[in-house]
């Protein structure tokens, strides 16, 4: 199962048999106004707590009869993927479940609180569901208490085998299914094939059999079936395993005889842990059923089922082959006598066997999983086999190799597919990292490699995990020896780059110095180490703001290109940084040439997300050199793709660039005395600026920590305040700040159309302007200005006052449709080359479109 709002399936009808009244009670509690705001579904493993919570959450979210127009947002976090208490991991898991985009440096819990508080202030209510809390009780208690203290409208639904002892907690025991027809929620309307009434537990068993094509008849042994159902004590998962036995050809009496002669029929659950009321890990009938299931396995099936328990979430047959099959060559040829071996060629058939026995479940096309109670039992069997360390190490190395494969091959048509595939497997990647971080595992280097390669893939950017990745990098860099290995140098460089992207150039410089110190331990010059050169160029571009970055980033591109095809993605990323550097700090020709090269390269590769960023970079040179209409077309093209991809990084920066360009258009209109058009465009730009900055606040993106971004924002801000006045600017800005992100993005995608048309209409008025349009005296003044003379020097040449020259220049600017002396100089140069006016947006024949 996935983590996140809308990530859980609608409860299957079979799993919800006999639960209608309980689900209705849970929904009523969530929507009620009582003092208690936490509901804990309490029950042993296998009783169906997760299915109940999922269905209640689905109804709260989707059913128009629940909550009316004020339905709640629902976030569901599956905590079973956390193998041990870890407060930070828990908070990151909840952050993702709430779909909070966090690219900043704050700890996740304050970010969660701030986000939910603003959500409540906007009138949105939230239900947070935390499934399988039992192994994280103290951390969950601390989290829930903090959230309840800060957020009066929040409701929390928990599933656990123990209560949390919260003051605002209502505990609802999830009972086994009714064993008597008179007790079942549907009354006695459900009947068996011999026309007798069915209990809820019997209904579930019959439905499981029907779903698999086994129809019971009046001639079946209904008396023994009822005794068998009674033996299960109504535990749904046990009933499912009973169905598996019957579907496998066993008679009801044979199944009952195998299950310990019914001696567990009257077992009682109980027990306490610390101060909390609780239940045993599993109901006794489930334990007995699991014991019997295990005894029914062949040695190879049992070995594979135990080893599969190392997977934190879904997995494929290929994953099982890589992690759970024994190596074909035994080290030193030394294999213990009688040892059970699972050969790779056998895995697919063994997996199918385990699916038939319900020890593995299909979670979707090509994806498998284990139910939590089964996984816990299998983990214990893995310990019995003495294999946890070896299998977990194989698991970690497999996912390291997978991360490297993704990082080495993403620069192509499968770019977004690989990003999403890696994110679908994130629970296993994180579990592998956790194992590698354990001091006893001796696998810290493997853990660092996983973090490193997923960062090369740019996964933490696409899926908003920058803060978490910084923590992972820092943790493993502390664990591995300080040696100049490629992974350590590359990791330090990527961590520095992430810090830059978070708007923290001073921290990036620290990592740059560390990279140089590592390289100094070798015989290789730092200028020949691609990751170090890349970080230095990025730091020069964004941290200090100097044209020197262009040469340095160009060298990084060449170094990665010489490193081999597995570094194509790194080269493509360096090429993007080179295009950004040239756009921000280079001349028009250089910025355009390098950005076009970046775009052509991404298009040739077919990497969709890379194309969108190259389009963003392609808009910089036109913006910096007086062609804002062309610039905004490029920015919009990139932003549109990023919104379509539902990525959580680039769209934040795309909205920023769009208001830069709109502000520049407003400035051009104002300079041409088109005051009405200037104000209309400026108002749209100010609204967009407010919305873009609100998105950055919500996602903790620190754009102004980067020199060129701060420069362009300040320039846009000054233009908009000048055109609108401070008060009107603030009104528009505040309006944008209150808009939801989807409306901000819509404005960014549409406002440029009106703005561009307004500016084009004005410039078309001067399309036929020529040198002869000016008076001889104006031509003289314009020519002297184009030679670089100051107004005072021009006044001396034409025997006039400085003020008179300035007045004449204003007329010249208006007549020719230019904004300043630089644009005038460009106009005259184009005129001498045979062009009557400066080129308008798109005159180079290239289109922002894909």
C-alpha positions in Angstrom: 0.0 0.0 0.0 1.1 3.5 -0.6 1.3 6.4 1.8 -0.7 9.5 1.1 -4.1 11.0 0.6 -6.1 8.8 -1.8 -3.4 6.2 -1.8 -5.5 3.4 -0.3 -8.0 1.2 -2.1 -11.7 1.0 -1.4 -12.2 -1.8 1.1 -13.1 -5.1 -0.6 -16.6 -6.3 0.1 -15.4 -9.6 1.6 -13.1 -7.8 4.1 -16.0 -5.6 5.3 -18.6 -8.3 5.9 -20.3 -7.7 9.2 -18.6 -4.3 9.7 -21.3 -1.9 8.6 -22.4 -0.7 12.0 -18.8 -0.4 13.2 -17.8 1.7 10.2 -20.9 3.9 10.6 -19.9 4.5 14.3 -16.3 5.4 13.3 -17.5 7.9 10.7 -20.0 9.4 13.1 -17.2 9.9 15.6 -15.0 11.6 13.1 -17.7 14.0 12.1 -19.0 14.6 15.6 -18.3 17.5 17.9 -17.4 15.7 21.1 -14.4 16.4 23.4 -12.6 13.3 22.2 -10.8 13.7 18.9 -8.8 10.5 18.6 -10.3 7.1 17.9 -8.2 4.0 18.3 -9.4 0.8 16.6 -8.0 -1.8 19.0 -7.6 -5.5 18.1 -5.2 -8.3 17.6 -3.4 -8.9 14.3 -5.7 -10.3 11.6 -9.0 -8.9 12.9 -9.3 -6.4 10.1 -8.4 -3.0 11.7 -6.7 -1.7 8.6 -9.6 -2.5 6.3 -12.0 -0.8 8.7 -9.9 2.3 8.9 -9.5 2.5 5.1 -13.2 2.2 4.5 -14.1 4.7 7.1 -11.5 7.1 5.7 -12.8 6.6 2.1 -16.4 7.4 3.2 -15.2 10.5 5.0 -13.4 11.7 1.9 -15.7 10.6 -0.9 -19.3 10.1 0.4 -21.3 13.3 -0.2 -23.7 12.2 2.6 -20.8 12.5 5.1 -19.8 16.0 6.1 -21.7 17.7 3.2 -19.8 20.5 1.6 -17.4 20.5 4.5 -15.9 17.1 3.8 -12.5 16.4 5.3 -9.2 16.0 3.6 -7.9 12.5 4.4 -4.3 11.5 4.9 -3.4 7.8 5.5 0.1 6.8 6.7 1.0 3.1 6.9 3.5 2.8 9.7 4.3 -0.8 9.2 7.2 0.2 6.9 9.0 1.6 9.9 10.7 -1.3 11.5 11.8 0.4 14.7 11.0 3.6 16.6 12.4 6.6 14.7 10.8 10.0 15.4 12.2 11.7 12.3 11.1 8.8 10.0 7.6 8.9 11.5 7.3 12.6 10.9 8.6 12.4 7.3 6.1 9.6 6.7 3.2 11.7 7.9 4.5 14.7 5.9 4.3 12.6 2.7 0.8 11.3 3.7 -0.4 14.8 4.0 1.1 15.6 0.6 3.1 18.5 2.0 5.7 19.8 -0.4 8.7 20.6 1.8 12.0 21.6 0.2 13.4 23.5 3.2 15.6 22.9 6.1 13.1 22.9 9.0 12.4 19.7 10.9 9.3 18.0 9.6 7.0 18.3 12.7 6.9 22.2 12.7 6.3 22.0 8.9 3.3 19.7 9.5 1.8 21.9 12.2 2.3 25.1 10.2 0.7 23.5 7.1 -2.3 22.1 8.9 -2.9 25.3 10.8 -3.0 27.3 7.5 -5.3 24.6 6.1 -7.7 25.0 9.0 -7.6 28.8 8.7 -8.7 28.3 5.1 -11.7 26.3 6.3 -10.3 22.9 5.4 -10.6 20.0 7.9 -8.3 17.0 8.1 -8.6 13.4 9.1 -5.2 11.8 9.8 -5.1 8.0 9.8 -2.1 6.2 11.3 -2.2 2.5 10.7 -0.3 -0.1 12.8 1.0 2.1 15.6 1.8 -0.6 18.1 5.6 -0.7 17.6 5.9 3.1 17.7 3.6 3.9 20.6 5.7 6.6 22.4 6.6 8.4 19.1 3.0 8.3 18.0 1.7 9.6 21.3 4.1 12.6 21.2 3.1 13.4 17.6 -0.6 13.1 18.2 -0.5 15.2 21.4 1.4 18.0 19.7 -1.0 18.0 16.7 -4.1 18.0 18.9 -2.7 20.9 21.0 -2.1 23.0 17.9 -5.0 22.1 15.6 -8.5 22.2 17.0 -10.3 20.8 13.9 -8.0 17.8 13.4 -9.4 14.3 13.9 -7.0 11.3 14.2 -7.9 7.6 13.5 -5.4 5.0 14.8 -5.2 1.2 14.4 -3.2 -0.6 17.1 -2.9 -3.6 19.3 -2.5 -1.3 22.3 -4.2 1.9 23.5 -2.2 5.2 23.6 -3.6 6.4 26.9 -4.4 9.8 25.4 -6.7 12.1 27.3 -8.8 12.7 24.1 -8.7 9.1 23.0 -11.8 6.9 22.4 -10.9 3.2 22.2 -13.1 1.0 20.1 -12.4 -2.7 20.3 -12.7 -4.4 16.9 -14.3 -7.7 17.7 -14.0 -10.9 15.8 -16.9 -11.5 13.4 -20.1 -12.9 14.9 -20.2 -16.7 15.2 -24.0 -16.8 15.7 -26.6 -15.7 13.1 -28.5 -14.0 15.9 -25.5 -11.7 16.6 -24.7 -10.8 13.0 -25.2 -7.2 11.8 -27.2 -8.3 8.7 -29.8 -10.3 10.8 -30.7 -13.8 9.6 -31.3 -12.9 5.9 -28.1 -14.6 4.7 -28.6 -18.3 4.3 -26.5 -21.3 3.4 -27.1 -23.9 0.6 -29.3 -25.9 3.0 -31.4 -22.9 3.8 -29.9 -22.3 7.2 -29.0 -18.8 8.5 -25.4 -17.7 8.3 -23.3 -15.8 10.8 -21.0 -13.0 9.7 -18.0 -15.3 10.1 -19.6 -18.0 8.0 -20.6 -15.5 5.4 -17.0 -14.4 5.0 -15.8 -17.9 4.6 -18.5 -18.7 2.0 -17.8 -15.5 0.1 -14.0 -16.3 0.0 -14.8 -19.7 -1.5 -17.3 -18.2 -4.0 -14.8 -15.6 -5.1 -12.4 -18.4 -6.1 -15.1 -20.4 -7.9 -15.9 -22.9 -5.2 -19.7 -23.1 -4.6 -21.0 -25.0 -1.6 -24.0 -27.3 -2.0 -26.5 -28.8 0.4 -24.5 -32.0 0.3 -21.4 -30.4 1.8 -20.4 -31.0 5.5 -22.0 -27.9 6.9 -21.8 -29.2 10.5 -18.0 -29.5 10.3 -17.8 -26.2 8.4 -19.6 -24.5 11.3 -17.2 -26.1 13.8 -14.3 -25.0 11.7 -15.6 -21.4 11.6 -16.1 -21.5 15.4 -12.5 -22.7 15.8 -11.3 -19.5 14.0 -13.0 -17.3 16.7 -14.3 -15.2 13.8 -10.8 -13.7 13.0 -11.1 -12.6 9.3 -7.5 -13.5 8.4 -7.8 -16.9 9.9 -11.0 -17.5 7.9 -9.2 -16.6 4.8 -6.5 -19.2 5.5 -9.2 -21.8 6.2 -10.6 -21.0 2.8 -7.2 -21.5 1.2 -7.1 -25.0 2.8 -10.5 -25.9 1.4 -9.7 -24.5 -2.0 -6.6 -26.7 -2.0 -8.7 -29.8 -1.8 -8.8 -30.6 1.9 -12.1 -31.6 3.4 -13.5 -29.5 6.3 -13.0 -32.3 8.8 -9.3 -32.8 7.7 -8.6 -29.1 8.2 -10.2 -29.1 11.6 -8.3 -32.1 12.7 -5.0 -30.5 11.7 -5.7 -27.3 13.6 -4.7 -28.7 17.0 -7.9 -30.7 17.5 -9.8 -27.5 18.4 -7.9 -27.0 21.6 -7.5 -23.3 21.0 -11.3 -22.8 20.5 -11.8 -21.0 23.8 -8.4 -19.2 24.1 -8.7 -15.7 25.4 -6.7 -12.7 24.3 -5.2 -10.4 27.0 -2.0 -9.0 28.5 -0.6 -5.6 29.2 2.5 -3.7 28.2 3.8 -0.9 30.3 0.7 1.1 31.5 -1.3 0.6 28.3 -4.2 -1.7 27.8 -3.3 -4.1 25.0 -3.7 -7.4 23.2 -1.4 -10.1 22.3 0.4 -9.6 19.0 -1.8 -12.2 17.3 -5.0 -14.0 18.3 -4.1 -17.6 19.3 -6.2 -19.0 16.4 -4.1 -16.9 14.0 -0.9 -18.1 15.5 -2.1 -21.7 15.3 -3.2 -21.2 11.7 0.2 -19.6 10.8 2.0 -22.6 12.4 -0.1 -25.0 10.4 0.5 -22.9 7.2 4.2 -23.1 7.8 4.1 -26.9 8.3 2.4 -27.3 5.0 5.2 -25.6 3.1 8.1 -27.4 1.4 11.5 -26.4 2.7 12.1 -24.1 -0.3 8.7 -22.5 0.1 9.3 -21.9 3.8 12.8 -20.4 3.1 11.4 -18.1 0.5 8.4 -17.0 2.6 10.7 -16.1 5.5 13.2 -14.2 3.3 10.4 -12.2 1.6 9.7 -10.6 5.0 12.7 -8.2 4.6 10.7 -6.2 2.0 9.2 -3.1 3.6 6.4 -2.7 1.0 5.5 -4.1 -2.4 8.0 -6.1 -4.5 8.3 -7.9 -7.8 9.3 -11.4 -8.7 12.5 -9.9 -10.0 13.2 -8.4 -6.6 12.5 -11.7 -4.9 14.9 -13.5 -7.3 17.7 -11.0 -6.6 17.2 -10.9 -2.8 15.9 -14.3 -1.7 17.5 -16.8 -4.1 20.7 -18.4 -3.0 23.9 -17.6 -4.9 24.6 -20.2 -7.5 28.2 -20.4 -6.4 28.8 -21.0 -2.7 31.8 -19.1 -1.3 34.8 -21.5 -0.8 32.4 -24.3 -2.0 31.5 -24.7 1.7 27.7 -25.4 2.1 26.4 -26.9 5.3 25.1 -30.5 4.9 21.3 -30.5 4.4 21.1 -26.8 3.9 18.0 -25.7 2.0 18.8 -23.8 -1.2 16.4 -21.7 -3.2 17.6 -21.5 -6.8 16.8 -18.5 -8.9 15.0 -20.5 -11.6 12.6 -21.8 -8.9 11.5 -18.5 -7.5 8.7 -17.7 -9.9 7.0 -21.0 -9.3 7.6 -20.8 -5.5 6.1 -17.3 -5.5 2.9 -18.6 -7.2 2.7 -21.4 -4.6 2.8 -18.8 -1.8 0.2 -16.7 -3.5 -2.1 -19.7 -3.6 -1.6 -20.2 0.1 -2.3 -16.5 0.8 1.2 -16.0 2.3 1.7 -13.4 -0.5 -0.9 -11.1 -2.0 -1.1 -9.4 -5.4 -1.0 -5.7 -4.9 -1.5 -4.8 -8.6 0.0 -5.7 -12.0 3.4 -7.2 -11.4 3.5 -6.1 -7.7 3.3 -8.4 -4.7 3.2 -7.9 -0.9 2.7 -9.6 2.5 0.0 -8.8 5.0 1.5 -7.4 8.2 0.6 -10.3 10.5 2.1 -12.7 7.9 5.2 -10.6 7.6 5.7 -10.5 11.4 5.4 -14.3 11.6 7.8 -14.7 8.7 10.3 -12.3 10.2 10.4 -14.6 13.3 11.0 -17.6 11.1 13.8 -15.7 9.4 15.4 -15.3 12.8 14.9 -18.9 13.5 16.8 -19.7 10.3 19.7 -17.4 11.4 19.4 -15.4 8.1 18.4 -11.8 8.9 21.8 -10.3 8.4 22.6 -12.0 5.2 19.2 -11.5 3.6 18.9 -7.9 4.7 22.4 -7.2 3.3 21.3 -8.8 -0.1 18.2 -6.6 0.1 20.3 -3.5 0.6 22.7 -4.3 -2.2 19.9 -5.1 -4.6 18.3 -1.8 -4.1 21.7 0.0 -4.2 22.2 -1.6 -7.7 18.7 -0.7 -8.7 19.3 3.0 -7.6 22.5 3.0 -9.6 20.7 1.6 -12.7 18.1 4.3 -12.5 20.7 7.0 -12.0 22.8 5.7 -14.9 19.9 5.5 -17.4 17.4 8.2 -16.6 18.5 10.6 -19.3 16.1 9.4 -22.0 12.5 8.8 -22.8 11.9 6.8 -19.6 13.0 9.6 -17.3 9.7 10.2 -15.6 8.8 6.5 -15.6 12.1 5.7 -13.7 11.5 8.5 -11.3 8.0 7.3 -10.5 9.2 3.7 -10.3 11.9 4.6 -7.8 9.3 6.5 -5.8 6.9 3.5 -5.8 9.8 1.5 -4.3 10.8 4.2 -1.8 9.8 2.1 1.3 12.3 -0.5 0.3 15.0 2.0 -0.5 14.5 3.6 3.0 14.4 0.2 4.7 17.7 -0.7 3.0 19.2 2.6 4.2 17.9 2.0 7.7 19.6 -1.4 7.8 22.8 0.0 6.4 22.8 2.7 9.1 22.8 0.1 11.9 26.3 -0.1 13.3 26.2 -3.9 13.4 25.4 -4.1 9.6 28.8 -2.9 8.4 27.0 -1.6 5.3 27.3 2.1 5.7 29.1 2.5 2.4 26.2 0.7 0.7 23.7 3.0 2.4 25.6 6.1 1.2 25.6 4.7 -2.4 21.8 4.3 -2.3 21.4 8.0 -1.1 23.9 9.1 -3.7 22.4 7.4 -6.7 18.8 8.4 -5.9 20.1 12.0 -5.7 21.7 11.6 -9.1 18.3 10.5 -10.3 17.0 13.8 -8.8 14.3 11.9 -6.9 14.4 14.2 -3.9 13.7 17.1 -6.1 10.8 15.6 -8.2 9.1 14.3 -5.0 10.0 17.0 -2.5 12.3 15.1 -0.2 15.2 17.6 0.0 15.2 17.9 3.8 15.1 14.2 4.3 17.9 13.6 1.8 20.1 16.1 3.6 19.7 14.1 6.8 20.4 10.9 5.0 23.5 12.2 3.3 24.8 13.8 6.6 24.2 10.6 8.6 26.0 8.3 6.2 28.9 10.7 5.6 29.4 10.6 9.4 29.4 6.8 9.3 31.8 6.0 6.4 35.5 6.7 6.6 36.8 10.0 5.4 38.4 8.7 2.2 38.5 10.2 -1.3 36.2 7.6 -2.8 34.0 8.6 -5.8 30.9 8.0 -3.7 32.0 10.2 -0.8 33.2 13.0 -3.2 30.1 12.8 -5.3 27.8 12.7 -2.2 29.5 15.7 -0.7 29.1 17.6 -4.0 25.4 16.6 -4.3 24.7 17.6 -0.7 26.3 21.0 -1.5 24.1 21.3 -4.5 21.0 20.5 -2.5 22.0 23.2 0.0 22.3 25.6 -2.9 18.8 24.7 -4.1 17.5 25.3 -0.6 18.9 28.8 -0.8 21.9 28.2 1.6 25.0 29.1 -0.4 27.1 29.5 2.8 26.5 25.8 3.7 27.1 24.8 0.1 30.5 26.4 0.3 31.4 24.3 3.3 30.7 21.1 1.3 32.7 22.5 -1.6 35.7 23.0 0.7 35.2 19.4 2.0 35.2 18.1 -1.6 38.5 20.0 -2.3 40.0 18.5 0.8 39.1 15.0 -0.3 40.5 15.5 -3.8 43.7 16.9 -2.2 44.3 13.4 -0.8 44.7 12.1 -4.3 47.0 12.9 -7.2 44.1 14.3 -9.3 43.7 18.1 -9.6 40.3 19.3 -8.3 39.7 20.9 -11.7 39.6 17.4 -13.2 37.0 15.9 -10.9 33.5 16.5 -12.4 31.3 16.6 -9.3 33.6 19.1 -7.7 33.8 21.3 -10.8 30.0 21.1 -11.0 29.5 22.2 -7.4 32.0 25.1 -7.8 30.3 26.3 -11.0 26.8 26.1 -9.4 28.1 28.0 -6.3 29.7 30.7 -8.4 26.4 31.1 -10.3 24.0 31.1 -7.4 26.0 31.8 -4.3 28.4 34.6 -5.4 26.9 35.7 -8.7 29.8 36.0 -11.2 30.2 35.3 -15.0 33.1 33.0 -14.1 30.5 30.3 -13.5 30.0 30.0 -17.2 33.5 28.7 -18.0 33.5 26.4 -14.9 30.1 24.8 -15.6 31.1 24.3 -19.2 34.2 22.4 -18.0 31.9 20.2 -15.8 29.8 19.3 -18.8 33.0 18.2 -20.7 34.3 16.2 -17.7 31.0 14.3 -17.3 30.9 13.7 -21.1 34.3 12.1 -20.9 33.3 9.9 -17.9 31.2 7.5 -20.0 27.5 6.9 -21.0 26.5 6.0 -17.4 27.1 9.7 -16.6 24.8 11.0 -19.3 22.3 12.2 -16.7 25.0 14.0 -14.7 26.2 15.6 -18.0 22.6 16.6 -18.8 22.1 18.1 -15.4 25.5 20.0 -15.7 24.4 21.3 -19.1 21.2 22.7 -17.5 23.3 24.5 -14.8 25.6 25.8 -17.6 22.5 27.2 -19.5 21.2 28.8 -16.3 24.6 30.4 -15.6 25.0 31.7 -19.1 21.4 33.0 -19.1 21.8 34.9 -15.8 25.4 36.1 -16.3 26.3 35.9 -19.9 25.7 38.2 -22.9 22.6 37.6 -25.1 24.4 35.5 -27.7 26.1 33.3 -25.2 23.0 32.8 -23.1 20.9 31.9 -26.1 23.5 29.6 -27.6 24.1 27.5 -24.5 20.4 27.3 -23.5 19.5 26.2 -27.0 22.2 23.5 -26.9 20.7 22.3 -23.6 17.2 22.2 -25.0 18.4 20.4 -28.2 20.2 17.9 -26.1 17.2 17.2 -23.8 14.9 16.9 -26.8 17.3 14.5 -28.5 17.3 12.4 -25.4 13.5 12.6 -25.0 13.7 13.3 -21.3 10.5 15.2 -20.6 11.3 16.7 -17.2 14.8 17.8 -18.5 13.1 19.4 -21.5 10.9 21.4 -19.3 13.8 22.8 -17.3 15.7 23.5 -20.6 12.8 25.6 -21.7 12.9 27.5 -18.5 16.6 28.2 -19.0 15.9 29.1 -22.7 13.8 32.0 -21.4 16.6 33.7 -19.4 18.6 35.3 -22.1 15.6 37.0 -23.7 14.5 38.3 -20.3 17.9 39.6 -19.4 18.3 41.3 -22.8 15.0 43.1 -23.3 12.7 40.5 -24.9 10.3 39.6 -22.1 7.5 38.4 -24.4 9.7 35.8 -25.8 11.0 35.0 -22.3 7.5 34.4 -20.8 6.7 32.0 -23.7 9.6 29.8 -22.8 8.8 30.0 -19.1 5.2 29.1 -19.7 6.2 26.1 -21.9 8.3 24.6 -19.2 5.8 25.3 -16.4 3.0 23.7 -18.4 4.9 20.4 -18.7 5.9 20.5 -15.0 2.3 20.9 -13.9 1.2 18.1 -16.2 3.9 15.8 -14.7 2.7 16.7 -11.2 6.2 17.1 -10.0 6.8 19.1 -6.9 9.8 21.2 -7.6 10.1 23.1 -11.0 6.6 24.5 -11.0 7.5 26.6 -7.9 10.4 28.2 -9.8 8.4 28.5 -13.1 5.8 30.7 -11.4 8.5 32.9 -10.1 10.1 33.4 -13.6 6.7 34.2 -15.1 6.1 37.2 -12.9 9.6 38.4 -13.6 8.8 38.5 -17.3 5.3 40.0 -16.8 6.9 42.8 -14.7 9.4 43.4 -17.5 6.6 43.7 -20.0 4.8 46.2 -17.7 8.0 48.2 -17.5 8.3 48.3 -21.3 4.7 49.4 -21.7 5.2 52.1 -19.1 8.4 53.4 -20.9 6.3 53.6 -24.1 3.7 55.7 -22.3 1.1 52.9 -22.6 0.0 53.6 -19.0 -3.3 51.7 -19.1 -1.8 48.6 -20.6 1.2 48.8 -18.2 -1.1 48.9 -15.2 -3.2 45.9 -16.4 -0.1 43.8 -16.9 1.5 45.0 -13.7 -1.6 44.1 -11.7 -1.5 40.5 -13.1 2.2 40.3 -12.4 1.7 41.5 -8.8 -1.1 39.0 -8.2 1.2 36.3 -9.6 4.0 37.4 -7.5 1.9 37.2 -4.4 0.8 33.7 -5.4 4.2 32.5 -6.3 5.7 33.7 -3.0 2.9 32.0 -1.1 3.6 28.7 -2.8 7.3 29.2 -1.9 6.3 29.9 1.7 4.2 26.8 1.8 6.9 24.6 0.3 9.8 26.3 2.1 11.7 27.2 -1.0 14.1 30.0 -0.3 14.5 31.6 -3.7 16.0 34.8 -2.4 18.9 33.0 -0.9 20.3 32.7 -4.4 22.0 35.8 -5.9 20.5 35.9 -9.4 17.0 35.0 -8.2 17.1 37.7 -5.6 18.3 40.2 -8.2 15.4 39.4 -10.6 12.8 39.4 -7.9 14.0 42.8 -6.6 14.0 44.2 -10.1 10.4 43.0 -10.7 9.2 44.2 -7.3 10.7 47.7 -8.0 9.0 47.9 -11.4 5.6 46.8 -10.2 5.6 49.3 -7.3 6.7 52.0 -9.7 3.9 51.2 -12.2 1.1 50.6 -9.6 2.1 52.6 -6.6 2.9 50.9 -3.3 -0.7 50.6 -2.1 -2.2 49.1 -5.3 0.8 46.7 -5.5 0.1 45.5 -2.0 -3.6 44.9 -2.8 -2.8 42.8 -5.8 0.0 41.0 -4.0 -2.2 40.0 -1.1 -4.9 38.9 -3.5 -2.4 36.5 -5.1 -1.1 35.3 -1.8 -4.7 34.1 -0.9 -5.1 32.1 -4.1 -4.7 28.3 -4.1 -1.7 27.0 -6.0 -3.8 25.7 -8.9 -5.2 29.2 -9.6 -1.7 30.7 -9.3 -0.4 28.2 -11.9 -3.4 29.0 -14.1 -2.6 32.7 -14.0 1.0 32.0 -14.8 0.0 30.0 -17.8 -2.5 32.6 -19.2 -1.5 36.1 -18.1 1.4 36.3 -20.5 -1.0 36.0 -23.5 -2.8 39.3 -22.8 0.5 41.0 -21.7 2.3 39.9 -24.8 -0.5 41.0 -27.1 -0.6 44.4 -25.4 3.1 44.9 -25.9 3.1 43.5 -29.4 0.3 45.9 -30.5 2.3 48.8 -29.1 5.5 47.7 -30.8 3.7 47.2 -34.1 3.0 50.9 -34.2 6.7 51.4 -34.8 7.2 48.5 -37.2 7.8 50.9 -40.1 9.9 53.3 -38.1 13.2 54.2 -39.9 16.1 56.5 -39.6 14.2 59.1 -41.6 11.5 59.3 -39.0 13.8 61.3 -36.8 14.8 64.9 -37.4 18.4 65.6 -38.4 19.1 66.9 -34.9 17.6 63.8 -33.3 19.6 61.5 -35.6 22.8 63.4 -34.6 21.9 62.9 -30.9 21.0 59.3 -31.3 24.2 58.5 -33.2 26.4 60.2 -30.5 24.6 58.3 -27.8 25.1 55.0 -29.7 28.9 55.8 -29.7 28.8 55.8 -25.9 28.9 59.5 -25.1 27.2 60.8 -22.0 24.3 63.3 -22.2 26.7 66.0 -21.1 29.2 65.1 -23.8 26.4 65.0 -26.4 25.2 68.4 -25.3 28.7 69.8 -26.0 28.8 68.2 -29.5 25.4 69.7 -30.5 25.9 73.0 -28.7 22.9 72.5 -26.4 22.1 72.0 -22.8 22.1 68.7 -21.1 18.4 69.1 -20.3 17.5 69.7 -23.9 19.4 66.6 -24.9 17.5 64.5 -22.3 14.2 65.9 -23.7 15.2 65.0 -27.2 16.1 61.5 -26.1 12.7 61.0 -24.6 11.1 61.8 -27.9 13.6 59.5 -29.8 12.8 56.6 -27.4 9.1 57.0 -27.9 9.3 57.4 -31.7 11.5 54.3 -32.2 9.8 52.2 -29.5 12.9 51.6 -27.4 13.3 52.0 -23.6 16.8 53.2 -23.0 20.2 54.1 -24.5 21.2 50.5 -24.7 18.1 49.6 -26.7 18.7 52.6 -28.8 22.2 51.5 -29.6 21.0 48.0 -30.5 18.3 49.6 -32.8 20.9 51.7 -34.6 23.2 48.7 -35.1 20.3 46.7 -36.5 19.4 49.6 -38.8 22.9 49.8 -40.1 22.7 46.0 -40.7 19.5 46.4 -42.8 16.9 45.8 -40.1 14.5 48.6 -39.4 13.5 47.6 -35.9 14.7 45.4 -33.1 13.6 41.8 -33.5 10.5 40.8 -31.6 9.9 37.7 -29.6 10.5 34.6 -31.6 12.3 36.3 -34.5 15.1 33.8 -34.4 12.7 31.2 -35.8 12.8 29.0 -32.7 9.6 28.2 -30.7 9.2 27.5 -27.0 6.9 24.6 -27.8 8.2 21.1 -27.8 
